[in-house]
Amino acid sequence: MPIRIDNDLPVKKVLEQENIFVMDEHRAMTQDIRPLDILILNLMPLKEDTELQLLRSLSNTPLQVNISFIRTMSYESKHVSESHLERFYSDFEHVKNRKWDGLIITGAPVENMEFEEVEYWDELTAIMDWSVTNVTSTLHICWGAQAGLYYRYGVKKYQLPEKFSGVYKHYTFHKRTPLVRGFDDSFLVPQSRYTGVDKQAIVDNPLLEIVAESDITGPYLIIGEDGKNIFVTGHPEYDTFTLDQEYKRDLDKGLEPQLPVNYYPDDDCNRKPVLSWRSHANNLYTNWLNYYVYQTTPYDLNDKVQTYGN
């Protein structure tokens, strides 16, 4: 089934070229079914790249999904045109007085800062507070996961001896948990971060459950409050060349980055990386949409609408 997005969104053509089912607005309006309304808070600097990555994963589901994007207003994006933001993004003020089936909070390249030092921290925490009563399930990705674990449950992050960069083997627990349904016993996920989360604090919190982790990079999938909040500490949505672009960007900056592990054939950065995690990413997003959004959200969202701040 398709995703429904704005007809003029630039990445729409790319998705169609990749044979991904994208439904235009006219066709969507003629269907007598209730699509899911998913809001994406895109905190990444390269917003169009992140749009494409997430839309690829969200498209592989038998559900029709309406996608809307929001941005923070307390920080000015420097790597995307203002016309793109004005055309395809809303701000919190324009979305807060309605209900949403799902919310995705992306990562952001601010993990070496304390949370409270991040310029848009107050705005982000206001959105997380609002999501408690206005969103069926929230999916937090990478730094978004660290921020959510910290603000919602008091789980702190810590600095790693060196950056995790590469494609790492992960393992599932609690195979009957719907989020990991259909997962292999082990699977690969890209990681790209300088910080980790306190595993013991997660284990000690009765509201949290680790359902997948890596022996090297630690907890990967954490479920909060039976799926009200879900935390993904890696980047399953990454494209084939995302880690390559990050590595060569850091090389150009003179940062002497480590070669991403388990990524380039024979560790040769001049060879094309192998895409080895796409099926896992598709499975993860499908499970989230199906079991934690579609199966639990009310048919009529207006039945439970609460006006934020009232």
C-alpha positions in Angstrom: 0.0 0.0 0.0 1.1 3.6 -0.6 2.3 6.5 1.3 0.5 9.8 0.6 2.6 12.9 0.4 2.4 16.4 -1.1 2.3 16.2 -4.9 5.1 18.7 -5.2 7.6 17.3 -2.7 10.8 17.0 -4.6 11.7 13.5 -3.4 8.4 12.2 -4.8 10.0 11.7 -8.2 12.9 9.7 -6.8 10.5 7.4 -4.9 8.4 6.8 -8.0 11.6 6.0 -10.0 12.5 3.4 -7.3 9.1 1.8 -7.9 7.8 2.8 -4.4 4.0 3.2 -4.3 3.3 6.9 -3.7 -0.3 8.0 -3.9 -1.2 11.5 -5.1 -3.7 13.6 -3.1 -6.6 13.3 -5.6 -6.5 9.5 -5.6 -6.2 9.3 -1.9 -9.3 11.5 -1.3 -11.4 9.1 -3.3 -10.6 6.1 -1.1 -13.1 5.2 1.6 -10.6 4.1 4.2 -9.0 5.9 7.1 -5.3 6.5 6.4 -2.8 6.9 9.3 -1.6 10.4 10.0 2.1 10.4 10.8 4.0 13.5 11.8 7.8 13.7 11.4 9.9 16.2 13.4 12.9 16.4 11.2 15.9 17.6 13.2 18.6 16.5 10.7 20.5 19.2 8.8 20.2 17.5 5.4 16.4 17.4 5.6 15.7 16.2 2.0 18.0 13.3 2.5 16.3 12.3 5.7 12.9 12.8 4.1 13.8 10.3 1.3 15.3 7.8 3.8 12.3 7.7 6.0 9.7 7.7 3.2 11.4 4.7 1.7 11.0 2.7 4.9 7.4 3.9 5.6 6.3 3.0 2.1 6.7 -0.8 2.6 3.5 -1.4 4.5 -0.1 -2.5 3.6 -1.4 0.7 5.2 -2.0 4.1 3.6 0.0 6.7 5.5 -0.3 10.5 5.3 3.0 12.2 6.0 3.4 15.7 7.4 6.7 17.3 8.4 7.4 19.8 11.1 10.6 21.8 12.0 11.8 23.6 15.1 11.3 27.4 15.0 14.0 28.1 17.7 16.8 27.0 15.3 17.4 28.2 11.8 18.3 25.4 9.4 21.4 26.1 7.3 21.4 23.2 4.8 18.0 23.5 3.2 16.3 26.3 1.4 13.8 28.4 3.2 11.4 27.9 0.3 11.5 24.2 0.8 10.8 24.6 4.5 7.9 27.0 3.9 6.4 24.8 1.2 6.7 21.4 2.9 7.1 22.0 6.7 4.8 23.3 9.4 5.7 24.3 12.9 4.4 23.0 16.2 1.9 25.9 16.6 0.1 24.7 13.5 -0.2 21.0 14.4 -0.6 20.9 18.2 -4.3 21.3 18.4 -5.2 17.9 16.8 -4.4 14.2 17.3 -1.9 12.2 15.3 -1.5 8.5 14.9 2.2 8.5 15.1 5.2 10.8 15.6 8.8 10.3 14.5 11.6 12.3 16.1 14.7 12.1 14.1 18.3 12.2 15.1 20.4 15.4 15.1 24.2 16.1 15.1 24.2 17.6 18.6 25.1 14.6 20.7 28.4 16.1 22.0 26.4 18.8 23.7 24.4 18.5 26.9 20.8 18.2 26.2 19.9 21.5 27.9 22.5 23.3 25.8 20.8 22.4 22.5 19.2 25.5 21.1 15.8 24.0 20.5 15.7 21.8 23.6 12.7 23.7 25.2 10.8 23.4 22.0 11.6 19.7 21.7 10.5 18.9 25.2 7.3 20.8 24.7 6.6 18.5 21.7 7.4 15.5 23.8 5.1 16.6 26.5 2.3 17.2 24.0 2.8 13.8 22.4 1.7 12.1 25.6 -1.9 13.0 25.0 -2.0 13.8 21.3 0.0 10.9 19.7 -0.7 7.2 19.8 2.9 6.1 19.5 6.2 8.1 19.1 9.3 6.6 17.4 12.6 8.2 18.5 15.7 7.8 16.3 19.4 8.0 17.3 19.9 11.3 19.1 16.1 11.6 19.2 16.1 8.3 21.1 18.8 9.6 23.6 16.8 12.8 24.1 13.6 10.9 24.6 15.1 8.4 27.1 16.6 11.3 29.0 13.6 13.6 29.2 10.9 11.0 29.5 12.6 8.4 31.8 15.8 10.1 33.2 18.2 7.8 31.3 21.5 9.6 30.8 23.9 9.4 27.9 27.7 9.0 28.1 30.6 9.8 25.9 32.1 6.9 23.9 35.9 6.4 23.8 35.6 6.6 20.0 32.7 7.1 17.6 30.6 4.1 16.6 30.6 4.2 12.8 29.7 1.3 10.6 27.3 -1.6 10.3 27.0 -3.7 13.4 25.4 -7.1 14.2 22.4 -6.9 16.6 20.4 -9.5 18.4 16.7 -9.8 19.3 15.2 -10.6 22.7 11.6 -11.5 23.5 10.8 -12.8 20.1 7.1 -12.6 20.8 7.2 -8.9 21.1 5.4 -7.4 18.1 8.2 -4.8 17.4 10.7 -7.6 16.5 8.2 -9.9 14.8 9.7 -11.4 11.7 13.3 -10.4 12.7 16.1 -12.8 12.2 18.0 -13.8 15.3 20.8 -11.5 14.2 20.6 -8.5 11.9 22.7 -5.6 10.7 22.1 -1.9 11.5 24.1 1.2 10.7 25.4 3.2 13.7 26.9 6.7 13.7 27.3 8.3 17.1 29.7 9.5 19.7 27.5 8.7 22.7 25.8 5.7 24.3 22.9 5.3 26.7 23.0 3.9 30.3 21.9 0.3 29.9 21.5 -0.3 33.6 19.2 2.6 34.0 17.0 1.2 31.2 17.0 -2.3 32.8 16.1 -0.8 36.2 13.2 1.2 34.9 10.0 -1.0 34.9 8.5 1.2 32.2 11.3 0.3 29.7 12.2 -2.9 28.0 15.2 -3.7 25.7 14.1 -6.0 22.9 17.3 -5.8 20.7 20.9 -4.9 21.3 24.5 -5.2 20.0 27.4 -6.7 21.9 29.4 -3.7 20.8 27.1 -0.8 20.5 24.7 -1.7 23.3 20.9 -1.3 23.5 19.3 -0.8 20.1 15.5 -1.1 20.4 13.8 0.0 23.6 10.1 -0.1 24.2 8.5 2.3 26.7 5.1 1.9 28.3 4.1 -1.0 26.0 4.8 0.9 22.8 3.7 4.4 23.7 7.3 5.4 23.1 9.8 3.4 21.1 13.5 4.2 20.9 15.9 3.2 18.1 19.5 4.1 18.9 20.8 3.4 15.4 20.0 4.5 11.8 18.2 1.7 10.0 16.8 4.3 7.6 20.3 5.2 6.3 20.9 4.8 2.5 23.7 2.8 1.0 26.1 5.8 0.9 25.2 7.8 4.0 28.0 6.4 6.1 30.4 6.9 3.1 29.4 10.5 2.9 29.8 11.1 6.6 33.2 9.4 6.6 34.5 11.4 3.6 33.0 14.6 5.0 35.0 14.1 8.2 38.1 13.3 6.3 37.8 16.6 4.4 37.5 18.4 7.8 40.8 16.8 8.9 39.1 14.9 11.8 40.9 11.6 11.0 37.8 9.4 11.4 37.9 5.7 11.8 36.9 3.7 8.7 33.3 2.5 9.2 33.3 -1.1 10.3 31.8 -3.9 8.2 30.8 -1.5 5.5 33.2 -1.2 2.6 34.2 -4.5 0.8 37.7 -5.4 2.0 37.7 -2.1 3.9 38.4 -0.3 0.7 36.7 3.1 0.9 36.9 3.4 -2.9 34.6 0.5 -3.4 30.8 0.6 -3.3 29.4 -0.2 0.1 27.1 -3.2 0.5 23.5 -2.5 1.5 22.9 -5.2 4.1 20.2 -3.7 6.4 17.3 -2.5 4.2 15.1 -5.6 4.9 15.5 -5.1 8.6 14.6 -1.4 8.3 11.5 -2.1 6.3 10.4 -4.8 8.8 11.0 -2.5 11.8 8.9 0.4 10.4 6.2 -1.9 9.2 5.9 -3.5 12.7 5.8 0.0 14.3 3.1 1.2 12.0 1.0 -1.9 12.2 1.2 -3.1 15.8 1.9 0.2 17.7 0.0 2.7 15.6 -2.7 1.1 13.4 -3.8 -1.6 15.9 -4.1 0.8 18.8 -5.1 4.2 17.4 -8.9 5.1 17.4 -10.6 5.2 14.1 -11.9 8.7 14.7 -9.0 10.7 16.1 -11.4 13.6 16.9 -13.0 11.4 19.6 -10.0 11.9 21.8 -8.7 15.3 20.7 -7.3 17.5 23.5 -6.3 21.0 22.9 -2.6 21.4 24.0 -2.2 23.9 26.8 -5.9 23.9 27.8 
